[in-house]
Amino acid sequence: MRNIVPQLINVLFKAWSIESSTKWTEDNPAKGQCGVTALVVHDLLKGKILKTPTHQGWHYYNYINGERYDFTASQFPQEMDYQDIVSNREEAFSDTNQQQYAYLKNSVEQLLREG
């Protein structure tokens, strides 16, 4: 698992765009990407989807093989106070839409294939 994480982080930073979240910016590419990213990571690596409340709403991330993986933590200026509340795909999907999800999933899969 650990050996794919650095590659997946790089792939996500390349794949995130205004197409995967309307909150995306060049200065903060992870902004608004948490739900859609948690879903795509769940597709690839399984595990669980967790959430933590923020002043902007729920923040979604992954729990895989006993470890928390928050691929979108860089969107926040301060460190997150994780509460690790068990969530699910339906809740994470409330943070995105089918078009954004399909775009990110296809982009990530293509970039992983290209290596």
N, C-alpha and C positions, 0 to 999 in steps of 0.2 A: 504494500500500500504506500509506504513512505516514498518509494522510488518514483511513483507517478505524480506525487503532489507537486514538486517543483515544475514538472512539465505541464501539469494541469493549470497551475497558477499562470504560467507564461501564455498558455493557450487562451485562458479566460481573458487576460488583459488584451490580447489581440482580437478576440471575438466580441467583447463588449462594445456596444455602440448605441447610438440613438435608436437603432432598430430593436435592441433588446431591452431598453428602458428609456422612457422619455426624460428621465432625470440625468442621464449620462452627460458628462462634459469631458473635454480633453484634459482638464485639470484634475478631475475626479472621476475616472472611468468606472469605478465600482459603485458610484452613487445610484441608488435605486435598483441595483441588480440583485439584491439578496434573495428574493423569492424565486425568481427565474433561475438563478444560479444554483440554489439549493435543490431545485427540481432536476436540473440537468446533472448535477453531481450525484444525486440519488439514482438517476437512471443508470449512470456509469458505474457507481461504486456501491450502491445499495445503502445499508445502514439506516439511520433514522434522521428525520428532519426535526430540528429543535427551534425554539423561538425565545426571544427575550424582548420585553417591552422597552421602547425608547420614547423620547418625547415626540417623535415623528410617527409612532405606531410600532407595529411588530417588526422585529428584525429576525430573519430566518437564516439558518446555517445547518451544517451537517454533523452527525455523530457517527463515526465509522470505526469499527473494531476497537471500541473503548476510548476513542479520542475525539475531541471536538475539532472540527475543521471549519473555520469561518473564512471563506475565500474572499468575502467582500468587506472585511474589517477595515480596510484602508479608506473606506468612504467616511469614516468617523474621525474627527480631530483628536478625540481622547480615547483611552482604552475603555472597552465595553465591560460593564458589570454583568456578566453572563448569569442568567437564572436557569438556563437549560430546561425550559418547559417543553415537554414532548408535544410535538405538532404533527402534521400530516401533509400529504400532497395537496389536499383540497384547500387547507388554510394557506399554504405557500402559494397556491395558484391564485388566491384572492389578491396577491400582490403583483400580478402580471396578467397577461392575456395569451390566448392561443397563438397569435401571430408572433409575439415577442419570444415565447417559449420555443416555437418551431424554428425561428431564426437562430436563437442561441444554440439550441441542440444541434442543428445542422452545421452551424459554423464550427462548434467545438469538435464534433465528430470528424469533419473534413480536416481541420488543423491537426488533430491527433493522427489521422491516417497519413498526412504529409510528413509527420515527424518533426 
